[in-house]
Amino acid sequence: MRTTIATGALVAIMAGCGPADEGRSSAESGPTDGPATLTNEDGPALTDDGPGTTTVGTTGGGSGSATTAMTTAVDDTTGPGILFDLGDEPDAGGPMTYPVRMLPGLASITFYERTGGVAPDAFEFTVDGPELTVRLPDPLAVGNFDIDGAAGEFYDVYYSDEDGTFNLDGRYLTISGTFSQTLPAGGGLNLAEIGLNFQDASTEFGNYVASYVILGDNAAQPDGNVQNSIDGDLQTHTTMGNTVGSTERLRITLGFLSSSGPPPG
């Protein structure tokens, strides 16, 4: 159940939040200041993996969609700046992208998770702290989690490859977890954004969804509203479902312009 969704959602410092949406269902995107960034991508192909599970295929190029974003330059005073390796071969000779934790000037990383209320909860972790540098063993539970939400909702955050595999020097960030409530409860893993916080007080949000997993009967269809995690709006969020009867975790893996480069074409 993996997809790559290209979008322009690199965002500068967020200044406040708009009116709240109540409950755990995903909200519509609110307005955001800044220039409009247009992408031209096909929608994902859907296949059925069985009850309560949706698989979303890789996107291609075609139909258009628009995302509003604000952009800012990442502080590169402590290093060589943003580097991209867009070659297909390992010896292509281009400069390499950065592991997230080695980004120049990166001070901390914040995961914005929504569990009701007027705004998401901000869970901030240091770059080399025990939360991001370790993938917790299963099962996630009381005493074994990085983030907790509603009853029976536990999450693990870590550096990863684009498919969500733990990698200390990964170019991506992953949040994965479990939620033990089915319908009529709303779905879990309600991620508003992941923010890279730099020493110059700027914040960069994810610019594309590298892959994800939705499960259960209360995931927002067809994709958990996963693009809400990269729209630059803290008042919108994903709704990825539940893990009742599953051994797999809910998951979202995001790329960032500064670490993994532009979204793949």
C-alpha positions in Angstrom: 0.0 0.0 0.0 2.4 2.6 -1.2 2.2 5.7 -3.3 4.3 8.7 -4.2 2.2 11.9 -4.3 4.0 14.9 -5.7 3.1 18.3 -4.4 4.6 21.7 -3.6 4.2 21.9 0.2 7.5 23.4 1.4 6.3 25.9 3.9 7.9 28.7 5.9 7.2 29.6 9.5 3.5 29.0 10.3 1.9 32.0 12.0 -1.0 30.9 14.1 -3.9 28.5 13.3 -7.4 29.2 11.9 -10.7 28.1 13.3 -10.7 24.6 14.7 -12.4 21.5 13.5 -13.7 19.2 16.2 -13.3 15.4 16.5 -11.0 13.0 14.7 -12.3 13.1 11.2 -10.2 14.8 8.5 -10.8 18.5 7.8 -10.8 20.4 4.5 -7.7 22.4 3.8 -8.0 26.0 4.9 -6.5 29.1 3.1 -2.7 29.6 3.2 -0.8 32.8 2.3 1.7 32.6 -0.5 2.1 31.8 -4.2 0.3 28.9 -5.7 2.3 26.0 -6.9 0.9 23.8 -9.6 1.7 20.2 -10.2 0.6 17.9 -13.0 0.2 14.3 -11.6 -2.2 11.4 -12.3 -4.2 10.1 -9.5 -3.2 6.8 -7.9 -4.4 3.5 -9.1 -6.4 1.6 -6.5 -6.4 -2.1 -5.9 -8.3 -4.2 -3.3 -6.2 -6.2 -0.8 -9.1 -7.5 1.1 -11.5 -6.3 3.8 -10.4 -3.1 5.5 -7.3 -2.6 3.4 -6.7 -0.3 0.5 -3.6 -0.4 -1.7 -2.7 2.8 -3.6 -0.4 2.5 -6.6 2.4 4.8 -7.8 1.3 8.0 -9.5 2.3 9.2 -13.0 1.9 12.4 -15.0 -1.3 13.8 -16.3 -4.2 15.5 -14.6 -3.5 18.7 -12.7 -3.9 19.7 -9.1 -3.1 22.9 -7.3 -1.6 23.4 -3.8 -1.1 26.8 -2.1 2.3 27.1 -0.3 4.8 29.5 1.1 8.4 29.0 0.4 11.6 30.0 2.2 15.3 29.4 1.8 16.7 26.9 4.3 19.6 28.2 6.4 22.8 27.0 4.7 25.3 29.1 6.7 26.6 26.0 8.5 27.0 23.8 5.5 27.0 23.5 1.7 23.2 24.1 1.4 20.6 22.0 -0.4 22.1 19.3 -2.6 20.4 17.0 -4.9 21.4 13.7 -6.6 18.9 13.2 -9.4 21.0 10.6 -11.4 19.7 7.0 -11.7 23.2 5.5 -11.3 25.2 5.5 -8.1 28.2 6.9 -9.9 26.2 9.6 -11.8 28.6 12.2 -10.2 26.0 14.5 -8.9 26.0 15.9 -5.3 24.2 13.8 -2.8 21.1 14.6 -0.9 21.3 15.0 2.9 20.2 12.5 5.6 17.5 14.4 7.5 19.5 14.5 10.8 22.6 15.9 9.0 20.8 18.9 7.5 22.8 22.1 8.2 21.2 24.2 10.9 18.5 21.6 11.8 17.6 22.0 15.5 14.6 19.8 16.1 11.7 18.1 14.4 8.0 18.5 15.3 5.1 16.1 14.6 1.7 17.8 14.7 -0.9 15.2 15.7 -4.6 16.0 16.1 -6.7 14.4 18.8 -9.7 16.8 19.0 -9.3 20.2 20.5 -8.8 23.5 18.7 -5.4 22.7 17.2 -3.0 19.7 16.8 -0.7 18.7 19.6 3.0 19.5 18.8 5.5 16.8 19.7 9.0 18.2 19.3 12.1 15.9 19.3 15.8 16.7 19.2 17.6 15.7 16.1 19.7 12.9 17.7 17.3 12.0 20.5 16.1 8.5 21.3 12.7 8.9 19.6 13.9 9.5 16.0 17.0 7.4 16.1 15.3 4.1 17.1 12.4 2.2 15.6 10.4 0.8 18.6 9.6 -2.9 18.6 6.1 -4.2 18.4 3.7 -4.1 20.0 3.3 -0.3 20.6 1.6 0.1 24.0 1.8 2.0 27.3 5.4 2.5 28.1 6.5 1.8 24.4 5.6 4.8 22.3 6.9 8.2 21.1 3.5 9.8 20.7 0.2 8.9 22.3 -3.2 10.2 21.1 -6.7 8.8 22.0 -7.3 5.6 24.0 -5.4 2.8 22.3 -3.5 5.1 19.9 0.3 4.9 20.0 2.9 6.1 17.5 6.6 5.6 16.7 8.6 8.3 14.8 11.9 7.7 13.1 14.3 8.4 10.2 13.6 6.2 7.3 13.9 5.3 3.6 11.0 6.2 1.3 9.2 2.9 2.0 9.2 3.5 5.7 12.1 1.2 6.5 14.1 2.5 9.5 17.4 4.1 8.4 19.3 6.3 10.8 20.7 8.2 7.8 17.5 8.2 5.9 16.3 11.1 3.7 12.7 10.7 4.9 10.7 10.9 8.1 8.1 8.2 9.1 5.3 8.1 11.7 3.8 4.7 12.2 1.5 3.4 14.8 -1.6 1.5 16.1 -5.1 2.5 16.9 -7.6 0.1 18.5 -11.0 1.7 17.8 -13.2 0.8 14.9 -16.4 2.5 13.6 -18.2 4.4 14.8 -15.1 6.0 16.2 -13.1 8.1 13.8 -9.9 6.8 12.3 -6.5 7.2 13.9 -3.2 8.6 12.8 -4.3 12.2 12.4 -1.2 13.9 11.2 -1.4 17.6 10.3 2.3 18.2 9.4 5.9 17.3 10.2 8.1 20.4 10.6 11.9 20.6 10.3 12.9 23.4 12.8 16.1 25.3 11.9 18.4 27.4 14.0 17.4 30.5 12.1 13.8 30.0 13.4 12.4 28.9 10.0 10.3 25.7 9.7 10.1 23.5 6.6 7.2 21.1 6.1 7.2 18.0 3.9 6.9 18.5 0.2 5.6 15.0 -0.8 4.2 11.8 0.5 6.7 9.1 -0.3 4.5 6.1 0.9 1.8 5.3 3.4 -0.5 2.6 4.8 -4.2 2.9 5.6 -6.1 0.1 7.3 -9.5 -0.7 8.8 -13.1 0.5 8.4 -12.6 4.1 9.6 -9.9 5.3 7.3 -10.8 8.2 5.0 -11.2 6.8 1.5 -9.5 6.4 -0.8 -6.1 7.5 0.6 -6.6 8.6 4.2 -6.6 12.2 3.1 -2.9 11.8 3.2 -2.2 15.0 1.2 -3.4 17.0 4.3 0.0 16.1 5.9 1.8 18.3 3.3 -0.6 21.1 2.6 1.0 23.5 5.0 -2.3 23.9 7.0 -2.2 22.9 10.7 -6.0 22.7 10.7 -6.2 19.8 8.3 -5.0 16.3 9.0 -5.0 12.7 7.8 -7.4 9.9 8.9 -5.6 6.6 8.3 -7.9 4.1 10.1 -7.3 1.4 12.7 -5.2 -1.7 13.3 -7.8 -4.0 14.8 -7.1 -7.5 13.6 -4.0 -6.4 11.7 -0.3 -7.0 12.4 0.7 -4.1 10.3 1.0 -0.5 11.4 -0.7 2.6 10.1 2.1 4.7 8.5 3.0 8.0 6.7 6.4 8.6 5.3 7.3 12.2 4.1 10.0 13.6 1.9 11.4 17.1 2.3 13.0 19.4 -0.2 16.1 19.9 1.9 16.8 16.2 2.5 15.2 14.1 -0.3 15.0 16.8 -3.0 12.1 17.6 -5.3 9.2 15.2 -5.6 9.9 12.5 -8.2 8.5 13.3 -11.7 
